[in-house]
Amino acid sequence: MSSSKLTIVARILAKAEKRELVKDELLKLIPPTRAEEGCINYDLHQDNKNPNLFIFHENWESLDLLQKHMASTHIAAYIKATEGAVEEFILHEMTQIG
């Protein structure tokens, strides 16, 4: 199973005036996501120098289970709630090599 494990680094840059809204909505994602099948860890970080920058470090058992997460109702609610509040969103799908 370890060969199919997927690491995600999601970079979310909030608009300065919407930082607290985005932060609150990101925090709401943690409990339901950690309860999802296939979620190994789902950890949110806020940059120490740029408080508008948030990073999720995630590990999933497989791409299929990550895709199921991305189609979840809590992700849809987050997208709706933060519409126009996020300046940039970059998702890196990664495989551990060492």
GIRA-V827258 format. One line per field, one symbol per residue. ss: DSSP state (H for helix, E for strand, L for the rest). psi: psi as a letter, one per 20 degrees, with the letter a starting at -180 (. if undefined). burial: b if it has 9 or more other ideal C-beta (glycine too) atoms within 8 Angstrom, else e. Layout:
ss: ???
psi: ???
burial: ???
This chain:
ss: LHHHLEEEEEEEEELHHHHHHHHHHHHHHHHHHHLLLLEEEEEEEELLLLLLEEEEEEEELLHHHHHHHHLLHHHHHHHHHLLLLEEEEEEEEELLLL
psi: hhhippppopoooqpgijghgggghghhhgghghiqpiogqnppqpphhniipqppoqpqhrhghghgghjrhhgggggghjpiiphqpppppqppi.
burial: eeeebbbbbbbbbbbeebbebbbebbebbbebbbebebbeebebebbeeeebbbbbbbbbbbbebbebbeebebbbbbeeebeebbeeeeeebeeeee
